[in-house]
């Protein structure tokens, strides 16, 4: 039932929503179709949506006596009372979108409910009803929007080119297709079908249908539940990364969001697995109690606020770390070993009735797979573009969802060591090479981190203590930094009105480094809470690197066994502190492909 909200309710959610560009219209109409319970939705645009937008669904439809009410401001079927604002489960709820769209376009609504014998056709020009008549039509709703800003020409000049406006809509519908994999979503641009999802609830299949990038075949599944949160989705192996966060898409309760909180949880999970300045690919879905999320922040509803940010960070971090600890998330064979481009590209060509959306998206985003590989640091081992999970049947791509299974070191059988650098092992149909230096570096690093995190810090007494002078204003706030320095391993005491004396420093620092760090930390502690951790971790990484066994150092079988026993006790045995992989896994499929056996 569509109703006009009472003033005391509308005042609490009014956003003064204004249609800025075509993508705003597509977003609102698509969300309405999803809220209507539709399982098939078709979106068509022309000229970037400036001249034509059509959204058709097979949802519940609108009752004949409510079609005009639907276009009144603050008319909605999503909420009824103020209490409903604390548990919003629908994508739309303000009741402003249709009124805003109709005000600046020529809008046609065709709708029929399942129980009605005929539908209704409503024509509105600039908020004025021109026609409201019965019409024969299937169950569901079709909204056609034409001539955007026909009555406000001054606003047309702020629109971008047709291709730029189309690019925004492509991104939006691509993301929505991933959020609602149980819905068949078709997108048509200027008469060309860009993609049509299967609606079979397979996220990986939807990703491949929409983005059509072979490297996405090997995304690792995320499936995690904890009290208050469910985190699902797909993430990239550490060997696949990007120079920006563009390929990170987040959803909260089915809504596309921008969230620094989720970004932080994702970054913390990958912290020791990627080089600085590189970001993973991630499609993450967070489900939580709607009452703990505020979506009424911005008209576009992409901004959300969580009641407990830290709980969200921890949930996302744990979910991703568990996924990264599986066998399927381990680094694969280096892609430069395998050069079967012709065969692979033929398998992944778009079907005749579809347009190559990868090319369209890459042109809009200004990036490509090639440029990403060039930007990768030289020591980074790339992921192989091999997909044991993908089989072809009659030209169709069938993607089998991979179940999460933690990697078990006890299944490994050590077979030897080559070049006094790489330990070899086997596990069923997989062959492994373990970098002895990277592995030992990881072991030392976690040992040092453990010492650093212990109550009793490993300190070194210095022969000549040094003093640090601080402004009086900083001294007044000494508890913001003094205890932190002591926790890091400093023995620091007051030494005059505005001076402090340092008698002991952390074991892993030189005197000059310790003195410089103390001064920088005191000056910046109010602005950068992570300064201490950043410097300490950098120093621990350096020390662990120097202490670890080197490449070409000969290890006896007993030493190799001991190294592997220590590695399997590590919290993150799959990468060194710099982000390089400790393991490279070659599946039987990889090896047979190298020898042209498959």
C-alpha positions as CSV (number, residue, x, y, z in Angstrom):
1,X,0.0,0.0,0.0
2,X,1.4,3.4,-1.1
3,X,0.7,6.2,1.4
4,X,1.8,9.7,1.9
5,X,3.9,9.9,5.0
6,X,2.8,12.2,7.9
7,X,4.8,15.4,8.2
8,X,6.5,14.3,11.5
9,X,7.9,11.3,9.6
10,X,8.9,12.9,6.3
11,X,10.7,15.7,8.2
12,X,13.1,13.1,9.7
13,X,14.1,11.7,6.3
14,X,13.6,14.5,3.8
15,X,16.7,14.9,1.7
16,X,15.5,17.4,-0.8
17,X,16.4,14.8,-3.4
18,X,17.2,16.2,-6.8
19,X,17.9,14.3,-10.0
20,X,21.5,15.2,-11.0
21,X,22.2,12.8,-13.9
22,X,20.8,9.7,-15.6
23,X,22.5,7.3,-13.3
24,X,20.4,8.7,-10.4
25,X,17.2,7.8,-12.2
26,X,18.4,4.3,-13.1
27,X,19.5,3.7,-9.5
28,X,16.1,4.7,-8.0
29,X,14.0,2.8,-10.6
30,X,16.2,-0.4,-10.3
31,X,15.9,-0.3,-6.5
32,X,12.2,0.0,-6.7
33,X,12.0,-3.0,-9.0
34,X,14.1,-5.0,-6.6
35,X,11.9,-3.9,-3.7
36,X,8.8,-5.0,-5.6
37,X,9.9,-8.6,-5.4
38,X,10.8,-9.0,-9.1
39,X,13.0,-11.9,-10.2
40,X,13.5,-10.6,-13.7
41,X,14.5,-7.0,-14.5
42,X,15.4,-5.3,-17.8
43,X,17.1,-1.9,-18.0
44,X,17.6,-0.1,-21.3
45,X,19.2,3.3,-22.0
46,X,20.0,5.4,-25.0
47,X,22.5,8.3,-25.3
48,X,23.8,7.7,-21.8
49,X,20.2,7.9,-20.5
50,X,19.8,11.5,-21.5
51,X,17.0,10.7,-24.0
52,X,15.6,7.3,-23.0
53,X,15.6,5.1,-19.9
54,X,13.3,2.1,-19.5
55,X,13.1,-0.2,-16.5
56,X,10.8,-3.2,-16.7
57,X,10.2,-5.8,-14.0
58,X,7.8,-8.7,-13.1
59,X,7.3,-7.5,-9.6
60,X,4.1,-7.0,-7.6
61,X,2.9,-4.0,-9.6
62,X,0.9,-1.0,-8.3
63,X,-2.8,-0.9,-7.7
64,X,-4.8,1.2,-10.2
65,X,-6.0,3.7,-7.5
66,X,-2.4,4.3,-6.3
67,X,-0.5,5.1,-9.5
68,X,-0.9,8.8,-9.1
69,X,-0.2,8.7,-5.4
70,X,3.1,7.0,-6.1
71,X,4.4,10.2,-7.7
72,X,3.6,12.4,-4.7
73,X,6.5,13.5,-2.6
74,X,7.0,11.4,0.5
75,X,4.6,8.7,-0.8
76,X,6.0,5.3,-0.1
77,X,5.1,1.7,0.7
78,X,8.4,1.0,2.4
79,X,7.8,2.6,5.9
80,X,4.8,3.8,7.8
81,X,5.9,4.9,11.3
82,X,8.9,6.6,12.8
83,X,9.8,3.3,14.4
84,X,10.3,1.8,10.9
85,X,13.3,4.0,10.4
86,X,15.4,1.9,12.9
87,X,14.9,-1.3,10.8
88,X,14.9,-0.3,7.2
89,X,15.1,-3.5,5.1
90,X,14.2,-2.1,1.7
91,X,16.5,-0.2,-0.7
92,X,14.2,2.8,-1.0
93,X,12.1,4.4,1.8
94,X,12.0,8.2,1.5
95,X,9.3,8.4,-1.2
96,X,11.1,11.3,-3.0
97,X,12.6,9.6,-6.1
98,X,9.6,9.2,-8.4
99,X,8.4,12.8,-7.6
100,X,11.9,14.1,-8.4
101,X,12.2,12.1,-11.6
102,X,8.8,13.2,-12.9
103,X,9.5,16.9,-12.2
104,X,12.3,17.1,-14.8
105,X,11.3,14.4,-17.4
106,X,8.5,13.0,-19.4
107,X,7.6,9.8,-17.5
108,X,5.3,7.0,-18.5
109,X,4.2,4.3,-16.0
110,X,2.7,1.0,-17.1
111,X,1.8,-1.4,-14.3
112,X,-0.5,-4.2,-13.3
113,X,-0.9,-6.3,-10.2
114,X,-1.4,-10.0,-10.3
115,X,-5.1,-9.8,-9.2
116,X,-6.0,-7.0,-11.7
117,X,-7.5,-7.9,-15.1
118,X,-6.1,-4.8,-16.7
119,X,-3.2,-2.5,-16.0
120,X,-2.9,1.3,-15.9
121,X,-0.9,3.7,-18.1
122,X,0.1,7.0,-16.4
123,X,1.8,9.8,-18.4
124,X,3.3,12.6,-16.4
125,X,5.1,15.7,-17.9
126,X,7.0,17.9,-15.5
127,X,4.9,16.6,-12.5
128,X,1.6,17.2,-14.3
129,X,-0.6,14.1,-15.0
130,X,-1.4,14.1,-18.7
131,X,-3.1,10.7,-19.0
132,X,-4.3,8.0,-16.6
133,X,-6.0,5.2,-18.5
134,X,-6.5,1.4,-18.5
135,X,-4.1,-0.7,-20.7
136,X,-3.4,-4.3,-21.4
137,X,0.0,-5.4,-20.0
138,X,1.7,-8.2,-18.2
139,X,2.0,-8.3,-14.4
140,X,4.7,-6.0,-13.1
141,X,5.9,-2.4,-13.8
142,X,7.5,-0.6,-16.6
143,X,8.7,3.0,-16.2
144,X,9.9,4.9,-19.3
145,X,11.7,8.2,-18.8
146,X,12.5,10.4,-21.7
147,X,13.9,13.9,-22.4
148,X,15.8,14.5,-19.2
149,X,15.8,18.2,-18.2
150,X,13.5,19.1,-21.1
151,X,12.0,21.8,-18.9
152,X,15.2,22.9,-17.2
153,X,17.7,23.3,-20.1
154,X,20.2,25.1,-17.9
155,X,20.9,21.8,-16.1
156,X,21.7,19.9,-19.3
157,X,25.1,21.6,-19.6
158,X,26.3,19.9,-16.4
159,X,25.9,16.5,-18.0
160,X,28.9,14.7,-19.3
161,X,29.3,13.0,-22.7
162,X,27.0,10.1,-23.6
163,X,29.9,7.6,-23.1
164,X,30.7,9.1,-19.7
165,X,27.1,8.9,-18.5
166,X,26.8,5.4,-19.9
167,X,29.9,4.4,-18.0
168,X,28.4,5.4,-14.7
169,X,25.2,3.5,-15.4
170,X,27.3,0.4,-16.4
171,X,29.2,0.5,-13.1
172,X,25.9,0.8,-11.2
173,X,24.1,-2.0,-12.8
174,X,27.1,-4.2,-12.7
175,X,27.3,-3.8,-9.0
176,X,23.6,-4.3,-8.5
177,X,23.8,-7.5,-10.6
178,X,26.4,-8.9,-8.1
179,X,24.3,-7.8,-5.1
180,X,21.2,-9.6,-6.4
181,X,22.4,-12.8,-8.1
182,X,19.0,-14.5,-7.7
183,X,17.5,-11.9,-10.0
184,X,17.9,-12.1,-13.8
185,X,19.1,-8.6,-14.8
186,X,19.5,-7.6,-18.4
187,X,21.1,-4.4,-19.5
188,X,20.7,-2.9,-23.0
189,X,22.7,0.1,-24.2
190,X,21.8,1.8,-27.5
191,X,20.2,-1.5,-28.7
192,X,23.1,-3.7,-27.7
193,X,22.8,-6.3,-24.9
194,X,25.8,-5.7,-22.6
195,X,25.0,-8.5,-20.3
196,X,22.2,-10.7,-18.9
197,X,22.8,-12.5,-15.6
198,X,21.4,-16.0,-15.1
199,X,19.6,-15.3,-11.8
200,X,20.9,-18.6,-10.4
201,X,22.4,-17.1,-7.2
202,X,26.0,-17.9,-8.2
203,X,28.2,-14.9,-7.4
204,X,31.2,-16.1,-9.4
205,X,29.0,-16.7,-12.5
206,X,27.6,-13.2,-12.1
207,X,31.1,-11.7,-11.8
208,X,32.2,-13.5,-14.9
209,X,29.1,-12.5,-16.8
210,X,29.4,-8.9,-15.9
211,X,33.2,-8.3,-15.9
212,X,34.4,-11.1,-18.1
213,X,38.0,-11.0,-16.8
214,X,39.8,-14.4,-16.7
215,X,41.7,-13.5,-13.6
216,X,38.5,-13.4,-11.7
217,X,38.0,-17.1,-12.2
218,X,40.4,-17.8,-9.3
219,X,38.8,-15.5,-6.7
220,X,38.6,-17.1,-3.3
221,X,35.3,-17.5,-1.6
222,X,34.5,-15.8,1.7
223,X,31.8,-17.4,3.9
224,X,31.9,-16.4,7.6
225,X,29.4,-16.0,10.4
226,X,29.9,-14.5,13.9
227,X,27.3,-13.2,16.3
228,X,25.8,-10.1,14.8
229,X,27.5,-10.4,11.3
230,X,27.6,-12.6,8.2
231,X,30.3,-11.8,5.7
232,X,30.3,-13.5,2.3
233,X,31.7,-12.8,-1.2
234,X,34.8,-13.2,-3.2
235,X,38.4,-11.9,-2.8
236,X,41.5,-12.1,-4.8
237,X,44.6,-14.1,-3.9
238,X,47.5,-12.0,-2.7
239,X,49.1,-12.5,-6.2
240,X,46.3,-10.5,-7.8
241,X,46.2,-6.9,-6.8
242,X,45.4,-3.4,-8.2
243,X,47.0,0.0,-7.8
244,X,43.7,1.5,-6.6
245,X,40.6,0.4,-4.6
246,X,38.4,0.7,-7.7
247,X,37.8,-3.1,-7.8
248,X,36.6,-3.2,-4.2
249,X,32.8,-3.3,-4.0
250,X,31.0,-3.5,-0.7
251,X,27.4,-4.3,0.1
252,X,25.6,-3.9,3.5
253,X,22.3,-5.7,3.8
254,X,22.0,-5.8,0.0
255,X,22.8,-2.1,-0.4
256,X,25.9,-0.9,-2.4
257,X,27.9,1.3,0.0
258,X,31.1,3.2,0.3
259,X,32.7,2.3,3.7
260,X,36.0,3.3,5.2
261,X,35.2,0.9,8.0
262,X,35.0,-2.2,5.7
263,X,38.0,-1.0,3.8
264,X,40.0,-0.9,7.1
265,X,39.0,-4.5,7.9
266,X,40.0,-5.6,4.4
267,X,43.3,-3.8,4.6
268,X,44.2,-5.2,8.0
269,X,43.6,-8.8,6.7
270,X,45.9,-8.2,3.7
271,X,48.4,-6.1,5.6
272,X,51.3,-8.6,5.4
273,X,50.3,-10.1,2.2
274,X,50.5,-7.2,-0.3
275,X,53.2,-4.7,-1.1
276,X,52.6,-1.1,0.0
277,X,50.4,0.7,-2.5
278,X,48.7,-2.4,-3.9
279,X,45.1,-3.3,-3.1
280,X,43.1,-6.6,-3.4
281,X,40.1,-7.2,-5.6
282,X,37.1,-7.8,-3.3
283,X,33.3,-8.2,-3.6
284,X,32.1,-8.4,0.0
285,X,28.6,-8.7,1.4
286,X,28.0,-7.8,5.0
287,X,24.7,-8.8,6.6
288,X,23.8,-7.3,10.0
289,X,20.9,-6.2,12.1
290,X,19.4,-3.2,10.2
291,X,18.9,-1.4,13.6
292,X,22.7,-1.2,13.9
293,X,23.2,0.6,10.6
294,X,22.1,4.1,9.7
295,X,21.4,4.4,6.0
296,X,19.7,7.8,6.2
297,X,22.9,9.8,5.8
298,X,22.9,10.9,2.2
299,X,20.2,11.0,-0.6
300,X,22.2,8.4,-2.6
301,X,22.1,6.0,0.3
302,X,25.6,4.9,-0.3
303,X,26.9,6.4,2.9
304,X,26.2,4.3,6.0
305,X,27.1,4.6,9.6
306,X,27.6,1.6,11.9
307,X,26.9,1.7,15.6
308,X,30.1,-0.2,16.4
309,X,32.8,0.4,13.8
310,X,35.4,-1.8,15.5
311,X,33.1,-4.8,15.5
312,X,32.6,-4.5,11.8
313,X,36.4,-4.1,11.2
314,X,37.0,-7.3,13.2
315,X,34.3,-9.3,11.5
316,X,35.5,-8.4,8.0
317,X,39.2,-8.9,9.0
318,X,38.5,-12.4,10.4
319,X,36.3,-13.4,7.5
320,X,39.0,-12.4,4.9
321,X,41.9,-13.9,6.9
322,X,40.1,-17.3,7.1
323,X,39.5,-17.2,3.3
324,X,43.2,-16.3,2.7
325,X,44.2,-19.3,4.9
326,X,42.6,-21.8,2.5
327,X,44.4,-23.8,-0.1
328,X,42.6,-22.1,-3.0
329,X,43.8,-18.7,-1.8
330,X,47.5,-19.7,-2.0
331,X,49.7,-18.2,-4.7
332,X,49.6,-20.2,-8.0
333,X,52.2,-20.8,-10.6
334,X,53.7,-17.7,-12.1
335,X,51.8,-16.6,-15.2
336,X,54.9,-16.3,-17.3
337,X,55.3,-20.0,-17.3
338,X,52.1,-20.5,-19.2
339,X,51.6,-18.9,-22.7
340,X,48.4,-20.4,-24.2
341,X,46.8,-17.1,-25.0
342,X,45.0,-18.1,-28.1
343,X,43.2,-21.1,-26.5
344,X,42.2,-19.2,-23.3
345,X,41.1,-16.1,-25.1
346,X,38.9,-18.1,-27.5
347,X,37.2,-19.7,-24.5
348,X,36.5,-16.4,-22.9
349,X,35.2,-14.4,-25.9
350,X,31.8,-12.9,-25.4
351,X,28.9,-14.7,-27.0
352,X,27.6,-13.2,-30.3
353,X,24.6,-11.6,-28.7
354,X,26.7,-9.7,-26.1
355,X,29.1,-6.8,-26.2
356,X,32.5,-7.1,-24.5
357,X,31.8,-5.2,-21.3
358,X,35.4,-5.6,-20.2
359,X,36.6,-3.4,-23.0
360,X,33.9,-0.8,-22.2
361,X,34.7,-0.7,-18.5
362,X,38.4,-0.5,-19.0
363,X,38.0,2.4,-21.4
364,X,35.9,4.2,-18.8
365,X,38.2,3.4,-15.9
366,X,41.4,4.1,-17.7
367,X,43.0,0.9,-16.6
368,X,43.7,-2.5,-17.9
369,X,45.2,-5.9,-16.9
370,X,48.4,-5.1,-18.8
371,X,48.9,-1.8,-17.0
372,X,48.3,-3.5,-13.7
373,X,51.0,-6.1,-14.4
374,X,53.5,-3.5,-15.3
375,X,52.8,-1.6,-12.1
376,X,53.4,-4.8,-10.0
377,X,56.7,-4.8,-8.2
378,X,59.3,-7.0,-9.8
379,X,59.5,-9.4,-6.9
380,X,55.7,-10.0,-6.9
381,X,54.8,-13.4,-8.2
382,X,51.7,-13.1,-10.4
383,X,48.7,-15.5,-10.3
384,X,48.4,-18.1,-13.0
385,X,45.4,-17.6,-15.2
386,X,44.3,-21.2,-14.9
387,X,40.9,-22.3,-13.8
388,X,40.5,-25.9,-12.6
389,X,37.0,-24.9,-11.4
390,X,35.9,-23.8,-14.9
391,X,34.6,-26.3,-17.4
392,X,33.1,-25.6,-20.8
393,X,30.0,-27.4,-22.0
394,X,28.5,-26.4,-25.4
395,X,30.3,-23.1,-25.3
396,X,28.9,-22.1,-21.9
397,X,31.1,-21.3,-18.9
398,X,30.2,-23.3,-15.8
399,X,31.8,-22.2,-12.6
400,X,31.8,-24.5,-9.6
401,X,31.7,-22.7,-6.3
402,X,34.8,-23.6,-4.2
403,X,34.1,-24.6,-0.6
404,X,36.3,-23.1,2.1
405,X,38.8,-25.6,3.3
406,X,41.8,-24.5,5.5
407,X,45.2,-25.5,4.3
408,X,46.7,-28.3,6.3
409,X,50.5,-28.5,6.6
410,X,50.3,-32.0,7.9
411,X,49.3,-33.2,4.4
412,X,52.6,-32.0,2.9
413,X,55.4,-34.4,2.1
414,X,58.8,-32.8,1.8
415,X,60.6,-34.2,-1.3
416,X,63.8,-32.1,-1.2
417,X,65.4,-28.7,-2.0
418,X,66.5,-27.2,-5.3
419,X,69.3,-24.6,-5.7
420,X,69.7,-24.6,-1.9
421,X,66.8,-22.1,-2.0
422,X,63.5,-23.7,-2.7
423,X,62.1,-26.5,-0.6
424,X,59.9,-28.9,-2.6
425,X,56.9,-30.7,-1.4
426,X,53.8,-32.6,-2.6
427,X,50.2,-32.8,-1.5
428,X,47.8,-35.0,-3.4
429,X,47.7,-33.5,-6.9
430,X,49.6,-30.4,-6.0
431,X,53.3,-29.6,-6.1
432,X,54.8,-26.9,-3.9
433,X,57.9,-24.7,-3.8
434,X,58.7,-23.0,-0.5
435,X,61.2,-20.1,-0.4
436,X,63.4,-20.9,2.5
437,X,64.4,-17.3,3.1
438,X,60.8,-16.0,3.0
439,X,59.6,-18.8,5.2
440,X,62.4,-18.2,7.8
441,X,61.8,-14.4,7.6
442,X,58.1,-15.0,8.5
443,X,59.1,-17.2,11.4
444,X,61.5,-14.6,12.8
445,X,59.0,-11.8,12.2
446,X,56.2,-13.4,14.2
447,X,58.7,-14.3,17.0
448,X,59.7,-10.6,17.2
449,X,56.1,-9.5,17.1
450,X,55.3,-11.8,19.9
451,X,58.2,-10.4,22.0
452,X,57.1,-6.9,21.2
453,X,53.5,-7.6,22.2
454,X,54.5,-9.3,25.4
455,X,54.2,-7.6,28.8
456,X,57.9,-7.7,29.3
457,X,59.6,-5.9,26.5
458,X,63.1,-6.8,25.3
459,X,65.1,-3.6,26.0
460,X,68.7,-2.5,25.8
461,X,70.3,-0.1,28.2
462,X,72.3,2.7,26.6
463,X,75.6,3.9,28.0
464,X,74.8,7.6,27.5
465,X,71.1,8.4,28.0
466,X,69.6,11.2,25.9
467,X,67.1,13.8,26.7
468,X,64.0,15.1,24.9
469,X,62.6,18.6,25.3
470,X,58.9,19.1,24.7
471,X,56.6,22.2,24.7
472,X,54.6,22.8,27.9
473,X,51.4,22.1,26.0
474,X,52.7,18.7,25.1
475,X,53.8,18.0,28.6
476,X,50.2,18.6,29.8
477,X,49.1,15.8,27.6
478,X,51.9,13.5,28.4
479,X,49.6,10.6,29.1
480,X,48.7,10.6,25.4
481,X,52.2,9.5,24.5
482,X,54.3,8.6,27.6
483,X,52.6,5.3,28.3
484,X,52.7,4.4,24.6
485,X,56.5,4.9,24.4
486,X,56.9,2.7,27.5
487,X,54.8,0.0,26.0
488,X,57.1,0.0,22.9
489,X,60.1,-0.7,25.1
490,X,61.4,2.7,26.1
491,X,62.4,3.5,29.7
492,X,61.6,7.2,29.8
493,X,61.3,9.4,32.9
494,X,60.7,13.1,33.7
495,X,63.9,15.2,33.8
496,X,63.0,18.8,34.5
497,X,60.1,21.2,33.8
498,X,59.7,20.2,30.1
499,X,62.3,17.5,29.6
500,X,62.4,13.7,29.6
501,X,65.4,11.4,29.8
502,X,65.6,8.1,27.9
503,X,67.7,5.4,29.6
504,X,66.6,2.2,27.7
505,X,65.4,1.7,24.2
506,X,63.8,-1.2,22.3
507,X,66.2,-4.0,21.5
508,X,65.7,-3.8,17.7
509,X,66.6,0.0,17.4
510,X,69.9,1.8,17.1
511,X,70.4,4.8,19.4
512,X,70.0,7.4,16.6
513,X,66.9,5.7,15.3
514,X,65.4,5.5,18.8
515,X,66.1,9.2,19.5
516,X,64.6,10.4,16.1
517,X,61.6,8.2,16.6
518,X,60.8,9.5,20.1
519,X,60.9,13.1,18.9
520,X,58.8,12.4,15.8
521,X,56.3,10.3,17.8
522,X,55.7,13.1,20.4
523,X,55.2,15.7,17.7
524,X,52.8,13.6,15.6
525,X,51.0,11.4,18.1
526,X,47.9,13.6,18.1
527,X,47.6,13.4,14.3
528,X,48.8,9.9,13.6
529,X,47.9,7.2,16.0
530,X,49.6,4.5,13.9
531,X,53.0,6.2,13.7
532,X,54.4,4.0,16.4
533,X,53.2,0.7,15.0
534,X,54.3,1.7,11.5
535,X,57.9,2.4,12.5
536,X,58.1,-0.6,14.9
537,X,56.8,-3.0,12.3
538,X,59.2,-1.7,9.7
539,X,62.1,-2.2,12.1
540,X,60.9,-5.7,13.0
541,X,60.7,-6.6,9.3
542,X,64.2,-5.4,8.7
543,X,65.6,-7.3,11.6
544,X,63.8,-10.5,10.7
545,X,65.1,-10.2,7.1
546,X,68.7,-9.9,8.3
547,X,68.3,-12.8,10.7
548,X,66.7,-15.3,8.4
549,X,68.5,-18.0,6.4
550,X,69.5,-16.7,3.0
551,X,69.0,-18.1,-0.5
552,X,71.7,-20.6,-1.4
553,X,72.3,-21.5,2.2
554,X,72.4,-25.3,2.4
555,X,70.0,-26.8,4.8
556,X,70.1,-30.4,6.0
557,X,66.9,-32.5,5.9
558,X,66.6,-32.1,9.7
559,X,66.8,-28.3,9.3
560,X,64.2,-28.3,6.5
561,X,61.9,-30.3,8.7
562,X,62.4,-28.0,11.6
563,X,61.8,-24.9,9.4
564,X,58.5,-26.4,8.1
565,X,57.4,-27.3,11.6
566,X,58.0,-23.7,12.8
567,X,56.3,-22.3,9.7
568,X,53.1,-24.2,10.2
569,X,52.9,-22.6,13.7
570,X,52.8,-19.1,12.2
571,X,49.7,-17.0,12.2
572,X,50.2,-16.2,8.5
573,X,52.5,-18.8,6.9
574,X,51.6,-17.8,3.4
575,X,53.7,-14.7,2.9
576,X,56.8,-13.0,4.2
577,X,56.5,-9.6,6.1
578,X,57.2,-7.8,2.8
579,X,54.2,-9.4,1.1
580,X,56.1,-11.9,-1.0
581,X,54.6,-15.5,-1.0
582,X,56.4,-18.2,1.0
583,X,54.6,-20.9,-1.1
584,X,54.0,-21.3,-4.8
585,X,51.5,-24.0,-5.6
586,X,51.4,-25.9,-8.9
587,X,48.3,-28.0,-9.5
588,X,48.5,-31.1,-11.6
589,X,46.4,-29.1,-14.1
590,X,49.1,-26.3,-14.2
591,X,51.9,-28.8,-14.8
592,X,50.0,-30.7,-17.5
593,X,49.2,-27.4,-19.2
594,X,52.9,-26.5,-19.3
595,X,53.6,-29.7,-21.1
596,X,50.7,-29.1,-23.5
597,X,48.9,-32.2,-22.2
598,X,45.6,-30.4,-21.7
